[in-house]
Amino acid sequence: MNDRQPMRTTRRDFFARTSDGLFGAALTHLFCRDFFAGSSALAGESDLHDAVPQFNLKPKPVHHTPSATSVIQLFMNGGPSQMDLFDPKPVLNRMDGQAYPGNVEEIGNQSTANIGVMMGGQYKFARHGECGMWMADVLPHTAQMADDICLINSMWTDHPNHDNALYKIHSGRLFMGYPTLGAWTVYGLGSENQDLPAYVVLTDPLGMPKNGTRNWTAGFLPPIYQGTRFRPTGSPILNLKPQYEQPSAVTESARGLLSRLDEIHRGERPHYSELDARIESYSLAARMQLSAGEALDLSRERSHTLSMYGVGENETDSFGRRCLLARRLVERGVRFVQIFLEEQPWDSHVDLASNHRGICQRTDKPVAGLLRDLKQRGLLDSTLVIWGGEFGRTPTSQKSGDIYTGRDHNMQAFSTWMAGGGIKGGATYGTTDDFGHKVVENPVSVHDFHATILHLLGMHHQKLFFKRSGLHERLTGFEPPTVITDILS
């Protein structure tokens, strides 16, 4: 019979066609659980991308010529104190021990009964580099790289609590469930290396950061764009090696068969673009078995390089290893790498002087080592390095128990810095009041900050969107932010 007739599927047929039956049902269950029905995406203008979106990590076209091709974000969770590290305030120092001269209700995130007196800077400041950038003496190594750093002293955010401020700095929104900066980046650009995750997260052996995995979630984007966490101790990636060895020809044959089955399954479901993301995730896991081991092997580094990062030294070994691993990853085409500390160590409500000094001792040398190493290898021009937390600290002390030795949260001003990747080195941008409490010149919102980063990566913040429920969702929200052109080289 030449004409194809509709066939009734028997139970025997169902179990015989497992590639289209059980396997298909499993995949359907997985992507239906992960995605909203009817959602679609456009990582840019329609003339730059396919009408039917492709959820994969292949390189995507940019909106304009990029200055940076990768990002390393050194996230200082907890809220570093701007007036103690980067933004010296002589007036605040002279008023040390005196009452706050304004309305104490505007100070911080606590009841007025817990607000103490004015608290001067806890460390000595000096100018560094040819640019004369101010930096505290607890950052001696970072200070040596001042001419490569652009210091922003005028950041501000919308919420004084850690959870919400963390959501804001990572995803541009005050609530959970939205894609983070790293997820948006790889969604818009893909990756230059198809054998490693495009977005890697390096956490601390001492524990997960505040908010945990929500700091690197893909939100409503397909899960292929979420951060891949590498374990801080032992093997960074579990199950990286096959359970048993087999001839390479057998492995290649099996992968080839699986690829053909995937194509058959995909071809029969042309409108399920989310299926591409799920299949791509499995394919990436297989490819990582061949390439990730070499990328993660720090024993290949010279002793001089290890020393530059502080690897092998008690205080700096952990953070230094992660900074060095970040360099190895971007060197191999990984698009976005984040390094976190445990919980929120910069949250110095008590004994700020020893608290901040201790964290600087852990991180200062590795951070400077990373900048120096990237520069020596010619990678700093294409790698954007970001240092900063979710908010700053208050100019007054805070009562904790019976003592006033720390500072409370301050959402109205904080400092961050960027280096490389098209940033103007040796520049200081923005000004705060005499106490470091509020921004008074060149304010930079979180959305401005994100828009500037996307610009450096070759993306326009308004053209990078995901269409969901009729809305064009963006990292930078619906109100147009400002790209901070004054800090671009």
Secondary structure, 3 states (H helix, E strand, C coil): CCCCCCCCCCHHHHHHCCCCCHHHHHHHHHHHHHCCCCCCCECCCCCCCCCCCCCCCCCCCCCCCCCCCEEEEEECCCCCCHHHHCCCCHHHHHCCCCCCCCCHHHCCCCCHHHEEEECCCCCCEEEECCCCEEEECCCHHHHCCHHHEEEEEEECCCCCCHHHHHHHHHHCCCCCCCCCHHHHHHHHHCCCCCCCCCEEEECECCECECCHHHHHCCCCCCHHHCCEEECCCCCCCCCCCCCCCCCHHHHHHHHHHHHHHHHHHHHCCCCCCHHHHHHHHHHHHHHHHHHHHHHCCHHHCCHHHHHHHCCCCCCCHHHHHHHHHHHHHHHCCCCEEEEECCECCCCCCCCHHHHHHHHHHHHHHHHHHHHHHHHHCCCCCCEEEEEECCCEEEEEEEEECCEEEEEEEECCCEEEEEECCCECCCEEECEECCCCCCEEECCECHHHHHHHHHHHCCCCCCCCEEEECCEEECCCCCCCCCCCHHHEC
